[in-house]
Amino acid sequence: LLLFFFIPRVSATTLSENWNCSNAASITCQLTWSEGGGADAWEIASNQAEIIGSEADQAFGRADSDLASGNHTVQATLSTLTYVAGQCYAGVMCRRESSGAVNGYVWIANSLSGQYELYRVDGGSLTSLGTYTATPAAADVLKITCDGTTIIGNLNGTDRVTGTSQTSYTANVRAGIYGFSNNVLNTIGLDAWTAQDLTAASPRRSPIIW
């Protein structure tokens, strides 16, 4: 007697945010967000999340909704970029914790260095996992993938930097954004933000032979 039973697919979660809300000091819009950083942290301006002015510290935004696992992607469009001088960068973050210290991984557009940069974040401190030289420009699409011990920074659909042997924060199931500016003339913004679990395997039939 040959019987089949189905192994169900693990449920995947997708989160999305477009900040199509009224201008506000908080970036809570479609999703609820928690923020941390300096006096000019993220805000909603012209239907996007922006840092405008001189930031006293790194600005973190965390979507307060869980993904299904620590294996996920986070993507956003660099919607606004006015760079004059000083530090000016922004990007996406995966494997954020739900509270406490700021930990995870970020993929950022850095106007000062003229690079896209992949980092591990340990309590707010950055450890470089690699860089890709390209001048950041408005409409660039940044995506970071956290998959097991591999972290990938993708620019406009092409993988550019890969960090391996990254065993930290694999249980963290939140995602967010990250940025910094220390010149009042700089403006940098993100839009069309999404986070989603990596595609789960399709249901499959497994036989039992009696």
LUMKOLGU-750754 format. One record per residue (C-alpha): residue number from 1; x, y negated, z. Coordinates in pm, whole numbers, padded with zeros to 5 digits. Layout:
BEGIN
{atom NUM {X Y Z}};
...
END
This chain:
BEGIN
{atom 1 {00000 00000 00000}};
{atom 2 {00148 -00332 -00107}};
{atom 3 {00015 -00642 00067}};
{atom 4 {00109 -01007 00019}};
{atom 5 {00096 -01292 00264}};
{atom 6 {00166 -01659 00204}};
{atom 7 {00434 -01856 00385}};
{atom 8 {00285 -02207 00396}};
{atom 9 {00475 -02515 00287}};
{atom 10 {00596 -02739 00569}};
{atom 11 {00397 -03062 00568}};
{atom 12 {00588 -03365 00436}};
{atom 13 {00528 -03728 00530}};
{atom 14 {00549 -04041 00314}};
{atom 15 {00553 -04395 00455}};
{atom 16 {00528 -04714 00250}};
{atom 17 {00541 -05088 00313}};
{atom 18 {00513 -05383 00070}};
{atom 19 {00474 -05671 00319}};
{atom 20 {00181 -05813 00125}};
{atom 21 {00062 -06001 00430}};
{atom 22 {00067 -06364 00536}};
{atom 23 {00404 -06517 00622}};
{atom 24 {00490 -06425 00979}};
{atom 25 {00779 -06395 01223}};
{atom 26 {00701 -06024 01262}};
{atom 27 {00737 -05779 00972}};
{atom 28 {00444 -05566 01089}};
{atom 29 {00208 -05540 00792}};
{atom 30 {00087 -05207 00647}};
{atom 31 {00305 -05036 00908}};
{atom 32 {00388 -05129 01265}};
{atom 33 {00753 -05231 01298}};
{atom 34 {00991 -05285 01589}};
{atom 35 {01274 -05533 01545}};
{atom 36 {01603 -05619 01707}};
{atom 37 {01877 -05868 01636}};
{atom 38 {01945 -06239 01645}};
{atom 39 {01719 -06541 01651}};
{atom 40 {01652 -06532 01275}};
{atom 41 {01569 -06162 01247}};
{atom 42 {01350 -06016 00977}};
{atom 43 {01031 -06201 00888}};
{atom 44 {00759 -06182 00623}};
{atom 45 {00804 -06453 00359}};
{atom 46 {00639 -06451 00015}};
{atom 47 {00527 -06088 00048}};
{atom 48 {00865 -05941 00133}};
{atom 49 {01085 -05887 00439}};
{atom 50 {01351 -06158 00452}};
{atom 51 {01640 -06286 00656}};
{atom 52 {01665 -06661 00606}};
{atom 53 {01935 -06870 00773}};
{atom 54 {02211 -06793 01019}};
{atom 55 {02175 -06465 01205}};
{atom 56 {02330 -06438 01549}};
{atom 57 {02354 -06060 01529}};
{atom 58 {02270 -05762 01312}};
{atom 59 {01898 -05747 01236}};
{atom 60 {01732 -05407 01255}};
{atom 61 {01376 -05316 01163}};
{atom 62 {01227 -04976 01248}};
{atom 63 {00899 -04840 01114}};
{atom 64 {00721 -04699 01418}};
{atom 65 {00586 -04389 01244}};
{atom 66 {00751 -04048 01244}};
{atom 67 {00860 -03853 00940}};
{atom 68 {00836 -03475 00959}};
{atom 69 {01211 -03413 00990}};
{atom 70 {01555 -03570 00992}};
{atom 71 {01596 -03476 00625}};
{atom 72 {01446 -03765 00432}};
{atom 73 {01503 -04053 00191}};
{atom 74 {01452 -04426 00243}};
{atom 75 {01428 -04669 -00047}};
{atom 76 {01372 -05042 -00101}};
{atom 77 {01417 -05307 -00369}};
{atom 78 {01653 -05598 -00314}};
{atom 79 {01383 -05852 -00397}};
{atom 80 {01556 -06179 -00312}};
{atom 81 {01924 -06270 -00299}};
{atom 82 {02063 -06620 -00267}};
{atom 83 {02427 -06601 -00168}};
{atom 84 {02637 -06910 -00090}};
{atom 85 {02904 -06809 00160}};
{atom 86 {02981 -06597 00465}};
{atom 87 {02827 -06264 00551}};
{atom 88 {02508 -06167 00370}};
{atom 89 {02388 -05808 00344}};
{atom 90 {02079 -05593 00368}};
{atom 91 {01972 -05238 00306}};
{atom 92 {01787 -04927 00414}};
{atom 93 {01831 -04701 00714}};
{atom 94 {01759 -04333 00775}};
{atom 95 {01759 -04118 01089}};
{atom 96 {01664 -04401 01323}};
{atom 97 {01581 -04308 01680}};
{atom 98 {01236 -04385 01818}};
{atom 99 {01368 -04598 02106}};
{atom 100 {01687 -04700 02283}};
{atom 101 {02022 -04759 02113}};
{atom 102 {02039 -04827 01739}};
{atom 103 {02167 -04508 01574}};
{atom 104 {02140 -04367 01223}};
{atom 105 {02279 -04429 00874}};
{atom 106 {02259 -04739 00649}};
{atom 107 {02318 -04813 00281}};
{atom 108 {02359 -05185 00224}};
{atom 109 {02421 -05446 -00047}};
{atom 110 {02706 -05669 00075}};
{atom 111 {02739 -05998 -00115}};
{atom 112 {03058 -06105 00059}};
{atom 113 {03254 -05792 -00033}};
{atom 114 {03081 -05740 -00368}};
{atom 115 {03007 -05382 -00273}};
{atom 116 {02742 -05134 -00176}};
{atom 117 {02843 -04972 00151}};
{atom 118 {02743 -04655 00337}};
{atom 119 {02779 -04646 00716}};
{atom 120 {02698 -04440 01021}};
{atom 121 {02555 -04658 01297}};
{atom 122 {02642 -04564 01656}};
{atom 123 {02473 -04794 01904}};
{atom 124 {02501 -05079 01654}};
{atom 125 {02868 -05013 01569}};
{atom 126 {02943 -04927 01205}};
{atom 127 {03167 -04647 01076}};
{atom 128 {03231 -04654 00700}};
{atom 129 {03145 -04344 00496}};
{atom 130 {03241 -04504 00164}};
{atom 131 {03183 -04794 -00074}};
{atom 132 {03085 -04859 -00435}};
{atom 133 {03205 -05179 -00604}};
{atom 134 {02922 -05367 -00777}};
{atom 135 {02794 -05720 -00732}};
{atom 136 {02457 -05704 -00552}};
{atom 137 {02173 -05853 -00754}};
{atom 138 {01803 -05908 -00708}};
{atom 139 {01592 -05614 -00834}};
{atom 140 {01858 -05357 -00741}};
{atom 141 {01698 -05047 -00586}};
{atom 142 {01875 -04894 -00287}};
{atom 143 {01804 -04541 -00167}};
{atom 144 {01967 -04347 00113}};
{atom 145 {01926 -03971 00151}};
{atom 146 {01990 -03783 00475}};
{atom 147 {02004 -03412 00397}};
{atom 148 {02159 -03185 00657}};
{atom 149 {02518 -03302 00706}};
{atom 150 {02525 -03496 00377}};
{atom 151 {02439 -03867 00348}};
{atom 152 {02404 -04019 -00001}};
{atom 153 {02387 -04382 -00111}};
{atom 154 {02204 -04426 -00441}};
{atom 155 {02191 -04745 -00653}};
{atom 156 {01933 -04786 -00927}};
{atom 157 {01881 -04412 -00960}};
{atom 158 {02246 -04304 -00955}};
{atom 159 {02423 -04150 -00655}};
{atom 160 {02726 -04369 -00580}};
{atom 161 {02863 -04272 -00237}};
{atom 162 {02843 -03943 -00047}};
{atom 163 {02934 -03889 00317}};
{atom 164 {02981 -03529 00428}};
{atom 165 {03016 -03343 00760}};
{atom 166 {02775 -03587 00926}};
{atom 167 {02623 -03392 01215}};
{atom 168 {02491 -03693 01411}};
{atom 169 {02126 -03781 01461}};
{atom 170 {01979 -03493 01261}};
{atom 171 {01675 -03486 01493}};
{atom 172 {01592 -03856 01438}};
{atom 173 {01272 -03889 01233}};
{atom 174 {01226 -04263 01188}};
{atom 175 {01346 -04501 00917}};
{atom 176 {01392 -04871 00867}};
{atom 177 {01586 -05168 00729}};
{atom 178 {01902 -05348 00826}};
{atom 179 {02060 -05685 00746}};
{atom 180 {02279 -05975 00845}};
{atom 181 {02347 -06334 00737}};
{atom 182 {02564 -06595 00909}};
{atom 183 {02512 -06887 00671}};
{atom 184 {02198 -07101 00676}};
{atom 185 {02204 -07125 00295}};
{atom 186 {02184 -06749 00239}};
{atom 187 {01858 -06567 00179}};
{atom 188 {01821 -06193 00137}};
{atom 189 {01501 -05992 00114}};
{atom 190 {01364 -05640 00067}};
{atom 191 {01039 -05513 -00081}};
{atom 192 {00870 -05192 -00197}};
{atom 193 {01002 -04995 00101}};
{atom 194 {00929 -04622 00120}};
{atom 195 {01045 -04334 00335}};
{atom 196 {00963 -03971 00269}};
{atom 197 {01065 -03626 00373}};
{atom 198 {01269 -03427 00125}};
{atom 199 {01048 -03206 -00090}};
{atom 200 {00945 -02899 00100}};
{atom 201 {00959 -02560 -00064}};
{atom 202 {00641 -02450 -00239}};
{atom 203 {00430 -02181 -00071}};
{atom 204 {00558 -01838 -00160}};
{atom 205 {00421 -01487 -00138}};
{atom 206 {00611 -01232 00063}};
{atom 207 {00529 -00862 00023}};
{atom 208 {00465 -00610 00298}};
{atom 209 {00488 -00246 00199}};
{atom 210 {00300 00006 00406}};
END
